[in-house]
Amino acid sequence: MSLDLKFTYTEKKDTRSGFGDGFLEAGRKNPNVVGLCADLIGSLKMGDFQKEFPDRFFQTGIAEANMIGLAAGMAIGGKIPFAGTFANFATGRVYDQIRQSVAYSDKNVKICASHAGLTLGEDGATHQILEDLGMMKMLPHMTVINPCDYNQTKAATLAIAEYEGPVYLRFGRPSWPIFTPADQKFEIGKAWKMIDGKDVTIFATGHLVWEAVVAEAMLREEGIHAEVINIHTIKPLDEEAILESVKKTGCAVSAEEHQINGGLGDSIAQTLIRHNPAPLEYVGVNDSFGESGTPTQLLEKYGLNAENIVKAAKRALARK
Amino acid sequence: MKKQSIEELQNICTQLRRDVLRMVHAVQSGHPGAPLGCAEFFVALYFDQLHHNPDFNMDGKGEDLFFLSNGHLSAGWYSVLARSGYFPVEELKTFRKLNSRLQGHPATHEHLPGIRVASGSLGQGLSVALGVAQAKKLNGDDKLVYLLMGDGELQEGQVWEAAMYAAHYGMDNLIATVDYNGQQIDGPTTKVMDLKNLKAKWEAFGWEVIETKNGNDLKSVIEGLESAKSLTGKGKPVMNLLYTEMGYGVDFMVGTHKWHGSPPNDEQLAKALGQLEETLGDY
């Protein structure tokens, strides 16, 4: 089957590499950018920065709570700390440290979280955090960003270095299509309408933006014209873009590599229910933990791939 | 900074104790015990040791900075900050009340001068102070970072993560003090969770450790802080084990955990204030 995709790719790369390359560039642009990592420098792709700026990089050992506190302190001293570890250890393990020392204290700390979601793959559910977006978006002051590919992750990393305030940046491990432009401008809090449509809106974030692009082509073959909106910033949410699109299409699907409870879909539902109640179908993990497997197998088994977005779009359409 | 005499400093300690008792009494909530025990430390630090600027800049560049990890000592910290000119002394009457900058536990959200990070959830202060100390090193700033922690607080695992980091990175621009009063909410630390040999623990983690055996004697506290300062700049973090008595200065409050988080009633306040002469004028 050859689909007529509105976005295509020639290369695949992991989003964590987009982070690593963006981090290095941010470090070259601003001498106040510093890095911290809890014994996962290679996995987070922070090694190039460490090599070029050894005096501005701090290996903290396997001690995430301390790392978050250190980052808050460095921010007090005028630095722009990027603290990196796996998303699981960057959120649930250190929630109280983030809450008190970073969010409540409004510190300019960038929490950089790799290996988020099911696509972490074979390591299994202990490491596949599916609750991080919910935890982080509940914190006042926190900005929450989940970019979709290498280029967008790199652009987001550069953007958060220039933004003043606490940020949670989520990215992942698997090699993934690079389908957004290298020279994109990343505007925090501004949704990106990637594909125009009239029948149903697909709001997607992270790796599932690619699945949404594929789903759009599949739906189009059946005569259904879906609008695809890339919600790279979960908080602050671009409510205007959401409402404008749903006003036109009349129904929507949310797609995320996260629990349905507390994720992007919940935020969209809150927006719709207050301003324009409309059918919304969720593509996300339904109150369960993950397991070992390849990213493709896991997205299929847990109902997160393009086929599932297509099914959800049809359910939403039927409810119009 | 003009050095004040021990008598003058002692008067500030007495006033701080009055402030603390009146503050917690007024709202019938808060933690009087530990700040009473740390009055000499607070006053020695702010009125004798710190090179600081009450005009307050968040980044504190070129200044010695103090952080309070055991945030429930807020009443004592607020008093010493107000008395050293960070904000009006009258503001102490807003402690723990609605729309106040003087939150139950220290916070930055209303921008109270002197506070740089929230504390209250225990065990986080050493990490933050180390981050600030690390930033000072990056900024080529040779001033010091001071921290106060509770002894019960050392039961938190994060403290030991930070202890390891401090020695590994040779954080010799930090002086941490532990309020070693041997009490916590549920009782004596020896019964709740024994800290055993604290000096040996910190030494084993690679710290320089000094002991200030009489933490409620102003001269000893100043000597201890001077001695701690003389150990900075030598490649190791410095720990000052400050032996205090919780509730010091009021005969019926001293030496027990019972006044950790309980305010005095009217009669008890009157009795307590009778033992503490008003020196600088009540707020």
Interface residues (C-beta under 8 A of the other chain):
Chain A: V34 D55 R56 F58 T60 G61 A63 A65 N66 M67 I68 G69 L70 A71 A72 G73 M74 A75 I76 G77 G78 K79 P81 D96 Q97 R99 Q100 S101 Y104 S105 D106 K107
Chain B: M58 D59 G60 K61 A107 T108 H109 R116 V117 A118 S119 G120 S121 G123 Q124 G125 L126 S127 V128 A129 L130 G131 V132 A133 Q134 A135 K136 L138 N139 G157 Q158 E161 A162 M164 Y165 H168 Y169
